[in-house]
Amino acid sequence: MVCIGLACVFLVAILSGVANVWKGKKRQEISNCTIRAALHDETDKGWVWLRLNRKTFVSRMTIKISYGKKSVYCEYREIDSKFVKLYNCGRTRKIEEEGKFVVISDWYRKALGIEETKETEQPTGPSLNISKPRWALFADIRAGCQHPEPGVRMATQIAIWGTWVGFAGLLPVLLDHDPIKTCLECHNKSVLLVWFLACAILACPFWCLSRGLKKRFR
């Protein structure tokens, strides 16, 4: 029953992913945009304020921001009139609701390779590519691993590796089934060796999924 349940879960995930891939990745480029620093109270938040096409992007969804060869996953917050008033009340350079403004924290700016907001004082500002990820669950997990708050990053990574431990603990049960066990015995393969190799192979995608952004700041 456990095997059937896992097979159903994987089948639903695969079908959902295929459906999203079939729709294609939706992108939007913000050329010559103006970068503004995030408010002090939002420096540890996992979102970026900007204005995107409402038919494709919805506020509070996870998006992928690319700048050159670097990219980050974060939450999208739409710039509206209320946020403009709140932002302009502080001791910061002013923004407008209809302009190409991107309010982003220092954490994400450095991860994308935009060192300082004064870079946008140049005649031509940076061009950011915003995309709607095909795999929403994957994007949410990556956003958690790249979050500026250490507690969020640690909790996400613990959840990822806890899932790996769960799969590793389930493998001996699967290998102990008569068809699989008989097949291993016919080929003179040790159950312990097969379990170790399976765990090592399974650890590769989990490691890729749990990577953060620390290496970019070195």
C-alpha positions in Angstrom: 0.0 0.0 0.0 2.9 2.4 0.8 4.4 1.7 -2.6 1.1 2.4 -4.4 0.6 5.6 -2.4 4.1 6.8 -3.4 3.6 5.9 -7.0 0.4 7.9 -7.1 2.1 10.9 -5.6 5.0 10.8 -8.1 2.5 10.3 -10.9 0.5 13.3 -10.0 3.7 15.4 -9.6 4.9 14.3 -13.0 1.6 15.0 -14.7 1.4 18.4 -13.1 4.9 19.2 -14.2 4.3 18.0 -17.8 1.2 20.2 -17.9 3.1 23.3 -16.7 6.0 22.6 -19.2 3.4 22.2 -22.0 2.1 25.7 -21.2 5.6 27.1 -21.5 7.6 29.4 -19.3 6.2 32.9 -19.2 8.7 35.8 -19.1 8.8 39.5 -19.0 11.8 41.7 -19.4 12.2 45.0 -17.5 14.7 47.0 -19.5 16.5 50.0 -18.3 14.9 49.7 -14.9 15.6 51.8 -11.8 16.8 49.9 -8.7 15.9 51.2 -5.3 16.9 49.9 -1.9 14.4 48.1 0.2 13.0 49.7 3.3 14.9 49.0 6.5 12.1 46.9 8.0 12.1 44.7 4.8 15.8 44.0 4.5 15.2 40.5 5.9 12.1 39.7 3.8 12.0 37.3 0.9 10.2 39.5 -1.6 10.9 42.1 -4.2 8.7 45.0 -5.2 8.1 45.7 -8.9 5.3 46.0 -11.4 4.5 43.2 -13.8 1.8 42.1 -16.3 -1.2 41.2 -14.2 -2.4 38.7 -16.8 0.7 36.6 -16.2 2.0 37.4 -12.7 0.0 37.6 -9.5 1.3 39.4 -6.4 2.6 37.0 -3.7 3.7 34.4 -6.2 7.2 33.0 -6.5 9.2 34.3 -9.5 12.7 33.9 -10.9 14.7 37.1 -11.5 17.7 36.8 -13.9 20.4 39.4 -14.4 23.1 38.2 -16.8 24.1 34.7 -15.8 22.9 35.0 -12.2 19.3 34.4 -11.0 17.4 34.2 -7.7 14.0 32.9 -6.7 11.9 35.2 -4.5 8.3 36.4 -3.8 6.8 39.0 -6.1 5.1 42.0 -4.5 3.2 44.4 -6.8 4.0 48.1 -6.5 0.7 50.0 -5.8 -0.3 53.4 -4.7 -0.2 52.5 -1.0 3.4 51.1 -1.2 4.5 54.2 -3.1 3.2 56.5 -0.4 4.8 54.4 2.3 8.1 54.2 0.5 8.2 57.9 -0.3 7.6 58.8 3.4 11.1 57.6 4.3 14.5 59.1 3.7 14.9 57.4 0.4 14.9 58.5 -3.2 11.3 58.7 -4.5 9.6 56.2 -6.7 6.5 56.3 -8.9 3.7 53.8 -9.4 3.9 53.7 -13.2 7.7 53.8 -13.6 10.1 50.9 -14.1 11.1 50.7 -10.4 12.4 47.6 -8.7 12.7 47.8 -4.9 15.1 45.1 -3.8 17.1 44.3 -0.7 20.9 44.2 -0.5 20.8 40.4 -0.2 19.2 39.9 -3.6 21.1 42.8 -5.2 24.4 41.2 -4.4 23.2 37.7 -5.4 22.3 39.1 -8.8 25.6 41.0 -9.1 24.1 44.5 -8.7 26.4 45.8 -6.0 24.9 49.2 -5.2 21.8 51.1 -6.1 24.0 53.9 -7.4 24.6 51.7 -10.4 21.2 52.9 -11.7 22.3 56.5 -11.7 23.9 55.7 -15.1 22.0 56.6 -18.3 21.2 53.0 -18.9 19.9 50.9 -16.0 20.1 47.1 -15.7 17.7 44.9 -17.6 16.1 42.2 -15.5 14.4 39.1 -16.9 11.4 38.0 -14.8 10.0 34.5 -15.4 7.2 32.5 -14.0 8.7 29.1 -13.0 7.2 26.0 -14.6 7.4 24.0 -11.3 5.8 26.0 -8.6 6.9 23.7 -5.8 10.5 23.7 -6.9 10.5 27.5 -7.1 9.0 27.8 -3.6 11.7 25.5 -2.2 14.5 27.3 -4.0 13.1 30.6 -2.7 13.2 29.2 0.8 16.9 28.1 0.4 17.8 31.6 -1.0 15.8 33.6 1.6 17.7 36.4 3.4 16.5 35.2 6.8 18.9 32.4 8.2 16.0 30.7 10.1 14.0 30.3 6.9 17.0 28.9 5.0 17.8 26.4 7.8 14.2 25.3 8.1 13.9 24.7 4.4 17.2 22.8 4.2 16.3 20.6 7.2 13.0 19.8 5.5 14.8 18.8 2.3 17.3 16.5 4.0 14.6 15.2 6.3 12.7 14.1 3.2 15.9 12.4 1.9 16.3 10.5 5.2 12.6 9.4 4.9 13.3 8.0 1.4 16.5 6.4 2.6 14.6 4.7 5.4 12.0 3.4 2.9 14.5 1.8 0.5 15.2 -1.2 2.7 11.5 -2.0 2.9 11.3 -1.9 -0.9 14.5 -3.9 -1.4 13.1 -6.6 1.0 10.2 -7.4 -1.4 10.5 -10.9 -2.9 10.8 -9.9 -6.6 13.5 -7.4 -5.9 15.3 -9.5 -3.3 15.3 -12.5 -5.7 16.6 -10.4 -8.5 19.5 -9.1 -6.4 20.3 -12.6 -5.2 20.4 -13.9 -8.8 22.9 -11.2 -9.8 24.9 -11.7 -6.5 24.3 -8.1 -5.4 24.4 -7.1 -1.8 21.2 -5.4 -0.5 23.4 -3.1 1.7 25.5 -2.1 -1.3 22.4 -1.4 -3.5 20.9 0.6 -0.6 24.1 2.7 -0.2 24.3 3.4 -4.0 20.6 4.3 -4.2 21.0 6.7 -1.2 24.0 8.3 -2.8 22.3 8.8 -6.1 19.2 10.1 -4.4 21.3 12.6 -2.5 22.4 14.4 -5.6 19.1 16.1 -6.6 18.4 16.9 -2.9 21.8 18.6 -2.6 21.1 20.6 -5.8 17.8 21.6 -4.4 19.1 22.7 -1.0 21.9 25.0 -2.3 21.9 28.6 -1.1 23.5 31.9 -2.2 26.5 32.1 0.2 29.1 31.3 -2.4 28.1 34.4 -4.4 29.1 36.7 -1.5 32.6 35.5 -1.1 
